[in-house]
Amino acid sequence: MKKLVLKTASLGATGRAYRIPYEQVLNQQQLEAVMHTTGPALVLAGAGTGKTRTLTYRVARLVEDGLDPASILLLTFTRKAAAEMVRRASALLDGRCEQVGGGTFHSFAWSTLRRFGVPGRADTAPPVQILDQADAEDVMSLVRSRSSALRGRKRFPNKSTLHDMYSKSVNMSKPLADIIAEQYSQFVDDAETIAEIIRAYNTYKHSNGLFDYDDLLLYLLAATRDEKIGPVLRAQYRHVMVDEYQDTNNLQHQIILGLVGQTGNLLVVGDDAQSIYSFRGSNVRNIHDVPETYPSCRIIRLEQNYRSSQQILDVCNAIIQGAPGMFDKHLHSDLPAGDPPMLVSAVNERQQSQFVVQQILDLRETGVPLSEIAVLVRSGFLSFDLEIELQKANIPFRKFGGLRFAEAAHVKDVIARLRLTENPRDVISWHRVLLQLEGVGQKTAEQVIDALLAEADPLANPERSYGVGPKAASVVATQVSTLSKARTVARPEQRLQMLADLYHPVLQAKYDDAPKRWKDVETIIGIAGRYASVSEFLADIALEPPSESLDDIDPDDPEQEFVTVSTIHSAKGLEWNTVILPWVNDGRIPSARSADSEESLEEERRLLYVAATRAKRRLMMVYPAVMFEWQHSDVLGKPSRFLDDLPKDILPSYYLSESEDDASEQAALGEGA
């Protein structure tokens, strides 16, 4: 027989005895949020302050108070997050928590529409089918292909761009014309035709009983405003909780207002300092509007951090302190001190990459697992040079938030041309290049390749007969002629620039986001300039990247241990023992493009804040003192403007110099001036 033991019961505000000892397992601010019951509340949950823990305990507390679990609605941005909170609450209390309603906005919308039907939809309409994004883009492609307005036109948004325009218009509650003008200015003259195709897209969906993800939210909003459905929803869901409220878009914000009315019991959790997804339509003003919409709103701040040392938090607090219009919040920690954060100046990108690699190797030697080290960058292309150095040092890594540079299609296109200057009999590269040329299909490409390989030197005579029509022969001859001239240029970056100029018209014709992709091409040219020969450059970038997916990796298998290389956007919500931030240059973070708008500039500040708050014990920021800009030659680099006002005792500065005293060291840290 098991021995029975006595445990102290927790008492709530009403004197009620609880099974869960809330006062013992929560700090004062978490307890305040968990015990909040009536009226609206905004929980400002700073990074690492136990947001998920707080929501989980609040679900359990409401159920333990005797509330019907079906009257509680928990909305999150991933189905996994909602399921995990409900699972934890059930483990804390009992199986009643499993009856709590929740999930993503889209899953809740679908369940609501299945329950009540679609507002305004006739009973005789076809059955509803949900389109995922790929299916929705295929429908857009079908409608696009039927448009008579596109006949004879060479440049027009592709199916994914059209769908993105429409989706942003819906989720940001902005007119389509404004979305095009602000984010796709190259298509402003096509705005009327684009609008016509999107109208046809919606007509096709609705006449065939098809709903995309945006329709789900639009009809959920309509349901909350419907004179019959709205009151039923508000009567059922007496307590609504929303996680990551800073990531909501305007449509989702309106849905929440429709669900709770003006006097509902709403608790939203979020952190305006971590709002970094405006490119997906999120709006930081939504979380700021909560107290304005609900004058009686209670604001609860979670400021005790359970992730990072106070030294790291001092840097984070100082970065965000200069942001205008933000909620006051100051993170603090009782964790033991770690290594002091540092700002390191490298001579150039190559030295920056070598320093990062050296730090990773040193940390590994001191017992820090590779899985506890992350290198975070503002944009995917900023890790290109580092990837080469990691591969050369045989350091296993995985990259998230963008392709490895050698896997990006447009980079492969340029590299294929470079390979042909070294090996004109490279059939694979010829196929890739020829099939991108206007008027050259599979059959023509094969005929051209046969003609080229019949010659001892395929690049020797560009004006030869290729056995194809005159138009195709002309474009092929242009390619062969430029390849022939380029191979006489010894310097890798100059040869690659010639080939990039040859490729530029193809890039513009093939991709709607050509300017962004061209930046990647310029980056590759800069990397090539650090090599003595083309063959050496091609050898380095030809290294095979790891092929396993994240789902295939066993975190407990030391053979599969790897460093994380990630964009900051993809790293949100994660944490590592050591975080290294290369490229903390002004012009990289904030990016040069953000300077046109104060809103964009402030989001860049928040991006740096999010990156810094991922670190638990060590935070290193690195920047090259010379930045390569192909069109403007080299320029002097300086630290991000967001670091300008940080006291030296919070973030001391160093510069790199080669060590002569210790042969085991490749570089040494010197105190900065």
C-alpha positions in Angstrom: 0.0 0.0 0.0 1.4 3.4 -1.0 2.1 5.8 1.8 -0.1 8.9 1.9 1.6 12.3 2.4 0.2 15.7 3.4 0.7 18.7 1.0 -0.1 22.3 1.7 -3.1 23.5 -0.4 -2.8 26.8 -2.3 -5.4 29.4 -1.5 -6.8 31.7 -4.2 -8.0 35.2 -3.9 -11.4 34.0 -2.9 -10.0 31.7 -0.2 -10.5 28.7 -2.4 -8.1 25.8 -1.8 -6.2 24.7 -4.9 -4.5 21.4 -5.7 -1.7 23.2 -7.5 0.6 25.3 -5.3 0.5 28.4 -7.5 2.2 30.7 -5.0 5.1 28.3 -4.7 5.8 27.6 -8.3 5.2 31.1 -9.9 6.8 34.4 -9.3 4.7 37.3 -8.2 4.0 38.7 -11.7 3.3 35.3 -13.2 0.9 34.6 -10.3 -0.9 37.9 -10.9 -1.5 36.9 -14.5 -2.5 33.4 -13.6 -5.0 34.6 -11.0 -6.5 37.3 -13.2 -10.1 36.4 -14.0 -12.4 39.3 -14.9 -12.0 41.8 -17.7 -9.2 42.4 -20.2 -5.6 42.0 -19.3 -2.3 42.5 -21.3 0.6 40.4 -20.1 3.8 41.9 -21.4 6.0 38.8 -21.3 9.7 39.7 -21.9 12.0 37.2 -23.6 12.7 34.2 -21.4 10.2 35.2 -18.6 8.1 32.0 -18.7 5.3 33.0 -21.0 4.3 29.5 -21.8 4.4 28.5 -18.2 2.1 31.3 -17.3 -0.4 30.5 -19.9 -0.4 26.8 -19.0 -1.0 27.5 -15.3 -3.7 30.0 -16.1 -5.6 27.3 -18.1 -5.3 24.9 -15.2 -6.3 27.5 -12.7 -9.5 28.5 -14.6 -10.5 24.8 -14.9 -9.6 24.2 -11.2 -11.9 27.1 -10.4 -14.8 25.1 -11.8 -15.1 26.9 -15.2 -16.4 24.8 -18.1 -13.3 24.0 -20.1 -15.3 24.5 -23.3 -15.8 28.1 -22.3 -12.0 28.7 -22.5 -10.5 29.6 -25.9 -6.7 29.5 -26.3 -5.4 30.9 -29.6 -1.8 30.4 -30.7 0.2 30.7 -33.9 1.0 27.0 -34.2 -1.1 24.0 -33.5 1.8 22.4 -31.7 2.1 25.3 -29.2 -1.6 25.1 -28.3 -1.5 21.3 -27.9 1.6 21.5 -25.7 0.0 24.0 -23.4 -3.1 21.9 -23.0 -1.0 18.8 -22.5 1.0 20.5 -19.7 -2.2 21.9 -18.1 -3.7 18.4 -18.1 -0.5 17.0 -16.5 -0.8 19.7 -13.8 -4.4 19.2 -13.1 -6.5 16.5 -14.9 -8.1 15.5 -18.2 -10.7 18.3 -18.0 -8.1 20.6 -19.5 -8.1 18.6 -22.7 -11.6 20.0 -23.4 -10.3 23.6 -23.7 -10.9 25.1 -27.1 -8.0 26.3 -29.1 -5.5 26.0 -31.8 -4.5 28.4 -34.5 -6.6 31.2 -35.9 -7.2 29.1 -39.1 -8.1 25.9 -37.3 -10.5 27.7 -35.0 -12.0 29.4 -38.1 -12.5 26.1 -39.8 -14.2 24.5 -36.8 -16.5 27.6 -36.4 -17.5 27.5 -40.0 -18.2 23.8 -40.0 -20.3 24.3 -36.9 -22.4 27.3 -38.0 -22.0 27.3 -41.7 -20.6 30.2 -43.8 -22.3 33.6 -43.2 -24.1 34.6 -46.3 -23.5 31.3 -48.2 -26.4 29.7 -49.9 -27.4 26.1 -48.9 -27.2 25.1 -52.5 -23.6 26.1 -52.9 -21.0 23.4 -53.6 -19.3 21.7 -50.7 -16.4 23.6 -49.1 -12.8 22.5 -49.8 -9.8 24.1 -48.1 -6.9 25.0 -50.3 -3.4 25.0 -48.9 -1.0 27.6 -50.2 0.4 25.5 -53.0 -3.1 24.6 -54.2 -4.2 28.3 -54.0 -1.2 29.3 -56.1 -2.1 26.7 -58.7 -5.6 28.1 -58.9 -4.1 31.6 -59.3 -2.0 30.2 -62.1 -5.0 28.7 -63.8 -6.9 32.0 -63.7 -3.8 33.9 -64.8 -3.4 31.7 -67.8 -6.9 32.4 -68.9 -6.6 36.2 -68.8 -6.7 37.8 -72.2 -5.0 40.9 -70.9 -1.7 39.0 -70.6 -1.4 37.8 -74.2 1.8 39.0 -75.7 3.2 40.3 -72.4 6.6 39.1 -71.2 6.7 40.5 -67.7 3.9 40.0 -65.2 3.8 38.7 -61.6 4.0 34.9 -61.4 1.4 32.9 -59.5 3.2 33.0 -56.1 3.7 36.8 -56.3 0.1 37.4 -57.2 -1.1 35.2 -54.3 1.3 37.0 -51.9 -0.1 40.4 -53.1 -3.7 39.3 -52.4 -2.9 37.6 -49.1 -1.1 40.7 -47.7 -4.0 42.9 -48.8 -6.4 40.7 -46.9 -4.4 40.2 -43.7 -3.1 43.7 -43.5 -6.5 45.2 -44.3 -5.0 47.4 -47.0 -6.1 48.1 -50.5 -4.4 46.0 -53.1 -3.2 49.1 -54.9 -1.3 50.2 -51.7 0.3 46.8 -51.3 1.5 46.9 -54.9 2.8 50.5 -54.6 4.6 49.8 -51.3 6.1 46.3 -51.8 6.0 45.6 -55.6 6.6 49.0 -57.1 7.9 47.4 -60.3 4.3 46.3 -61.1 2.5 49.6 -60.3 1.5 50.0 -64.0 -0.1 46.6 -63.9 -2.2 47.2 -60.8 -5.5 47.2 -62.7 -4.8 44.0 -64.5 -3.5 42.4 -61.2 -6.8 43.4 -59.5 -8.8 41.9 -62.4 -7.0 38.6 -62.1 -7.4 38.5 -58.3 -11.2 39.2 -58.7 -11.3 36.3 -61.1 -9.4 34.1 -58.6 -12.0 34.9 -55.9 -14.9 34.2 -58.3 -13.4 30.9 -59.3 -12.9 29.8 -55.7 -16.3 30.7 -54.5 -18.1 29.3 -57.5 -16.3 26.0 -57.0 -16.6 25.8 -53.2 -12.9 26.5 -52.6 -11.6 28.4 -49.6 -8.0 29.5 -49.1 -6.5 30.3 -45.7 -7.4 34.0 -46.1 -11.0 33.1 -46.7 -11.1 31.3 -43.4 -10.1 34.4 -41.5 -12.4 36.6 -43.5 -15.4 34.4 -42.8 -14.5 34.0 -39.2 -14.5 37.8 -38.8 -17.9 37.8 -40.6 -19.2 35.2 -38.1 -18.2 37.3 -35.1 -20.1 40.2 -36.6 -23.1 38.1 -37.7 -26.3 39.0 -35.7 -27.0 35.3 -35.0 -23.5 33.6 -34.8 -21.7 36.4 -33.0 -23.7 36.4 -29.8 -23.5 32.6 -29.6 -19.7 32.7 -29.9 -19.4 35.4 -27.2 -21.7 33.5 -24.9 -19.7 30.3 -25.2 -16.2 31.6 -24.9 -16.2 33.5 -21.6 -12.4 33.5 -21.4 -10.3 34.2 -24.5 -6.4 34.0 -24.4 -4.1 34.8 -27.3 -0.4 34.0 -27.4 2.2 36.1 -29.2 -0.1 39.0 -29.7 2.6 41.2 -31.2 2.6 38.9 -34.2 -1.1 39.3 -35.1 -2.1 41.1 -38.3 -5.0 43.6 -38.6 -7.5 40.9 -39.6 -6.7 38.7 -36.6 -6.9 41.7 -34.3 -10.4 42.5 -35.6 -11.4 38.9 -35.1 -10.4 39.0 -31.4 -12.3 42.2 -30.9 -15.3 40.6 -32.4 -15.0 37.5 -30.2 -14.8 39.2 -26.9 -16.9 42.4 -27.5 -16.2 45.5 -25.3 -16.5 43.8 -21.9 -15.2 40.3 -22.4 -12.6 38.4 -20.4 -9.6 38.8 -22.7 -6.0 38.0 -21.8 -3.4 38.6 -24.5 0.3 37.7 -24.0 3.1 39.2 -26.0 6.1 41.4 -26.2 6.1 44.5 -28.4 9.9 44.4 -28.3 9.8 41.1 -30.2 7.5 42.2 -33.1 9.7 41.4 -36.1 7.3 39.9 -38.7 5.8 42.9 -40.5 6.8 41.3 -43.8 4.2 38.6 -43.0 1.6 41.3 -42.2 2.0 41.5 -38.4 1.4 44.9 -36.9 3.0 45.9 -33.6 0.3 48.5 -33.1 -2.2 45.7 -32.4 -0.6 45.0 -29.0 -0.3 48.7 -28.3 -4.0 49.2 -29.1 -5.2 46.7 -26.5 -5.2 49.1 -23.5 -6.6 51.9 -25.8 -9.5 49.6 -26.9 -10.2 48.4 -23.3 -9.7 51.4 -20.9 -10.1 49.0 -18.0 -7.3 46.8 -19.3 -4.9 45.5 -16.6 -1.2 45.5 -17.6 1.0 42.8 -16.1 4.7 42.8 -16.8 6.8 39.6 -16.7 10.3 40.9 -16.3 12.2 38.2 -14.4 14.3 36.3 -17.1 15.1 32.6 -16.6 17.3 32.3 -19.6 20.2 34.8 -19.7 22.8 36.2 -17.4 22.3 39.8 -16.2 25.3 40.9 -18.3 23.5 39.8 -21.4 20.3 41.3 -20.3 22.0 44.6 -19.6 22.9 44.7 -23.3 19.4 43.7 -24.4 17.8 46.4 -22.1 20.1 49.1 -23.5 19.3 48.2 -27.1 15.6 48.5 -26.7 15.7 51.4 -24.3 16.0 53.9 -27.2 12.9 52.6 -29.0 10.1 55.2 -29.1 6.5 54.3 -28.2 7.3 51.0 -26.5 5.9 49.6 -23.2 8.3 50.1 -20.3 10.0 46.9 -19.4 13.3 46.0 -17.8 14.5 42.4 -17.8 16.4 41.1 -14.8 17.9 37.8 -13.8 19.1 35.9 -10.8 21.2 33.4 -12.8 24.9 33.1 -12.2 27.1 35.5 -14.3 28.4 34.2 -17.6 31.1 35.6 -19.9 30.9 39.3 -20.4 29.3 40.2 -23.8 31.7 41.7 -26.4 31.8 43.7 -29.5 34.6 42.6 -31.8 35.9 44.5 -34.9 37.4 42.3 -37.6 39.5 43.7 -40.5 37.2 42.3 -43.2 34.6 39.5 -43.8 37.2 36.8 -44.2 38.8 37.6 -40.8 35.3 37.8 -39.3 34.5 34.3 -40.5 37.8 32.9 -39.3 37.2 34.4 -35.9 33.8 32.9 -35.6 35.2 29.5 -36.6 38.0 29.9 -34.1 35.5 30.7 -31.3 33.4 27.7 -32.1 36.4 25.4 -32.0 37.6 26.9 -28.7 34.2 26.6 -27.2 33.9 23.0 -28.3 37.3 22.3 -26.6 36.0 23.7 -23.3 33.0 21.4 -23.3 30.3 23.5 -24.9 28.3 21.2 -27.3 28.0 22.4 -30.9 24.3 22.2 -30.5 24.5 25.0 -27.9 26.2 27.4 -30.3 24.3 29.5 -32.8 25.4 32.0 -35.4 22.6 34.4 -36.2 22.5 36.8 -39.2 20.1 39.5 -40.4 19.8 37.9 -43.9 20.6 34.5 -45.3 23.3 35.8 -47.7 25.4 37.2 -44.9 26.5 33.7 -43.9 27.8 32.7 -47.3 31.5 33.3 -46.5 31.1 31.8 -43.0 29.6 28.6 -44.5 32.7 28.1 -46.6 35.0 28.5 -43.5 32.8 26.1 -41.5 33.1 23.5 -44.2 36.8 23.9 -44.5 37.2 23.5 -40.7 34.9 20.4 -40.9 32.5 21.9 -38.4 29.0 20.4 -38.9 26.3 23.0 -39.2 22.7 23.4 -40.3 21.3 26.5 -41.8 17.8 27.7 -41.2 15.9 30.6 -42.7 17.0 30.5 -46.3 19.0 28.3 -48.6 22.7 27.8 -48.4 24.1 30.1 -51.0 25.3 27.2 -53.2 21.8 25.8 -53.3 20.0 29.0 -54.3 18.9 28.7 -58.0 20.1 32.1 -59.1 23.5 31.5 -57.6 23.7 28.0 -59.2 22.9 29.8 -62.5 26.0 32.1 -62.3 28.2 29.3 -61.0 27.2 27.1 -63.9 28.6 29.8 -66.3 31.8 30.0 -64.3 32.3 26.2 -64.4 32.0 26.3 -68.2 34.9 28.7 -68.4 37.0 26.1 -66.5 35.5 23.0 -68.2 33.7 23.8 -71.5 32.7 20.1 -71.7 30.6 20.2 -68.5 27.3 18.9 -69.9 25.3 19.5 -66.7 26.2 23.2 -66.7 25.5 23.5 -70.4 22.0 22.1 -69.9 21.3 24.6 -67.1 22.5 27.6 -69.0 21.0 26.8 -72.4 17.5 26.0 -71.0 17.4 29.5 -69.6 17.8 31.2 -73.0 14.8 32.5 -75.0 13.8 30.1 -77.8 15.8 27.2 -76.5 13.9 24.1 -75.3 15.0 20.6 -74.3 15.4 19.3 -77.9 17.3 22.4 -79.1 19.6 22.4 -76.1 20.5 18.8 -76.8 21.3 19.6 -80.4 23.5 22.6 -79.3 25.4 20.5 -76.8 26.1 17.8 -79.4 27.5 20.5 -81.7 29.6 22.0 -79.0 31.1 18.7 -77.8 31.9 17.7 -81.4 34.6 20.4 -81.3 38.0 20.0 -79.6 37.4 23.3 -77.8 33.7 24.1 -77.5 34.4 27.8 -76.8 36.8 28.3 -79.7 34.3 29.3 -82.5 31.2 31.0 -81.2 29.8 31.6 -84.7 29.8 28.0 -85.8 26.7 26.2 -87.0 24.8 24.6 -84.1 22.2 22.8 -86.3 19.3 24.9 -84.9 17.2 27.8 -86.1 18.8 31.3 -86.6 17.2 32.8 -83.5 18.3 30.1 -81.1 21.8 30.0 -82.8 22.2 33.8 -82.2 21.5 33.7 -78.4 23.7 30.6 -78.0 26.5 32.3 -79.9 26.3 35.3 -77.5 26.7 33.0 -74.5 29.6 31.1 -76.0 31.3 34.3 -77.1 31.1 35.8 -73.6 32.2 32.6 -72.0 35.2 32.5 -74.3 36.2 36.0 -73.4 35.7 35.5 -69.7 38.0 32.5 -69.4 40.9 34.7 -70.4 40.4 36.8 -67.3 42.5 35.4 -64.4 41.0 37.2 -61.4 38.0 35.2 -60.1 35.9 38.2 -59.2 36.4 40.0 -62.5 35.6 36.8 -64.5 32.5 36.3 -62.4 31.4 39.9 -62.9 31.5 39.4 -66.7 29.4 36.3 -66.4 27.0 37.9 -63.9 26.4 40.8 -66.4 25.6 38.1 -69.0 23.2 36.4 -66.7 21.5 39.6 -65.5 18.8 39.8 -68.2 17.9 36.1 -67.5 17.6 36.9 -63.8 15.3 39.8 -64.5 13.1 37.8 -66.8 12.9 34.8 -64.5 12.3 36.2 -61.1 9.9 38.8 -59.8 12.3 39.6 -56.9 15.3 40.0 -59.2 16.8 43.0 -57.2 16.9 40.9 -54.0 18.5 37.9 -55.9 21.0 40.2 -57.6 22.3 41.2 -54.1 23.1 37.5 -53.6 25.0 37.5 -56.9 27.0 40.5 -55.9 27.9 38.8 -52.6 29.2 35.8 -54.5 31.4 38.1 -56.6 32.8 39.6 -53.4 33.6 36.1 -52.0 35.3 35.1 -55.3 37.6 38.1 -54.9 39.2 36.5 -51.8 40.6 33.6 -53.9 43.7 33.5 -56.0 42.2 31.3 -58.7 38.9 30.3 -60.1 39.6 26.6 -59.6 40.3 27.2 -55.9 37.0 29.1 -55.5 35.0 26.5 -57.3 36.6 23.7 -55.2 35.5 25.4 -52.0 31.9 26.0 -52.9 31.5 22.5 -54.4 31.7 20.9 -50.9 28.6 18.9 -50.4 26.3 20.4 -47.7 24.7 18.0 -45.1 21.6 16.4 -46.6 19.7 15.4 -43.5 16.5 17.2 -42.6 16.0 18.5 -39.0 13.5 15.7 -38.4 16.1 13.1 -39.2 18.5 14.4 -36.5 18.7 12.8 -33.1 19.8 15.5 -30.6 21.3 12.8 -28.3 23.5 11.4 -31.0 26.9 13.1 -30.8 27.7 12.1 -34.3 24.9 14.4 -35.5 25.8 17.4 -33.3 25.8 20.6 -35.3 26.2 24.4 -35.0 23.1 26.3 -35.9 23.4 29.0 -38.6 20.2 30.9 -38.9 18.5 34.1 -39.8 17.3 36.0 -36.7 13.7 35.6 -37.9 13.9 31.8 -37.9 15.6 31.8 -34.4 12.8 33.6 -32.5 11.6 31.5 -29.6 14.8 29.5 -29.4 17.8 29.7 -27.1 21.5 28.7 -27.0 24.3 28.7 -24.5 26.4 30.9 -26.9 25.1 33.2 -29.6 27.5 34.9 -32.1 26.1 37.8 -34.2 28.3 38.6 -37.2 27.6 41.6 -39.4 26.4 43.9 -36.7 27.3 46.7 -39.1 25.2 49.8 -39.8 23.7 49.0 -43.2 23.3 45.3 -42.3 21.3 45.7 -39.1 19.6 48.0 -39.6 19.6 47.1 -43.3 20.1 49.9 -45.7 16.6 49.5 -47.1 15.0 50.2 -43.7 16.3 53.8 -43.5 13.4 55.0 -45.6 10.9 54.4 -42.8 10.9 54.9 -39.0 8.7 51.9 -38.6 11.1 49.7 -40.6 14.1 51.1 -38.7 12.5 50.4 -35.3 11.7 46.8 -36.4 15.4 46.4 -37.2 16.2 47.5 -33.6 13.7 44.9 -32.3 15.4 42.3 -34.6 18.8 42.9 -32.9 17.1 42.7 -29.5 15.5 39.4 -30.4 18.9 38.1 -31.5 20.7 39.1 -28.3 18.0 37.7 -26.1 18.6 34.2 -27.5 21.9 33.9 -25.6 22.1 32.2 -22.2 25.8 32.5 -21.2 27.8 34.1 -24.0 27.0 36.9 -26.5 29.5 37.9 -29.1 28.8 40.6 -31.7 31.3 40.9 -34.6 31.5 43.4 -37.5 34.1 43.8 -40.3 35.7 47.3 -40.5 35.8 47.0 -44.3 32.6 45.9 -46.1 32.7 44.8 -49.7 30.2 46.6 -52.0 30.8 45.5 -55.6 29.2 48.5 -57.3 30.8 51.0 -54.8 34.1 49.2 -54.1 35.1 48.7 -50.4 33.5 50.9 -47.8 34.3 51.4 -44.1 32.1 49.5 -41.8 31.0 50.7 -38.4 28.9 49.1 -35.6 25.1 49.2 -35.8 23.6 52.6 -34.7 21.6 50.7 -32.1 24.9 50.1 -30.2 26.1 53.7 -30.3 24.7 54.6 -26.8 25.7 51.4 -25.0 28.2 52.1 -22.2 31.6 50.4 -22.6 31.2 48.6 -19.3 28.1 46.9 -20.7 29.5 46.0 -24.1 33.3 46.4 -24.2 34.9 46.8 -27.7 37.8 44.8 -29.0 39.7 44.5 -32.3 41.3 41.4 -33.8 45.0 41.0 -34.4 47.1 38.0 -35.2 48.9 36.5 -32.3 52.7 36.0 -32.5 53.3 34.7 -29.0 51.2 31.5 -29.2 51.4 29.4 -32.3 48.2 27.6 -31.3 46.2 30.9 -31.7 45.3 32.3 -35.1 44.0 35.5 -33.7 44.0 37.5 -30.4 41.6 40.0 -28.9 43.0 43.4 -28.3 41.2 46.1 -26.3 39.5 48.6 -28.6 40.2 52.2 -28.5 
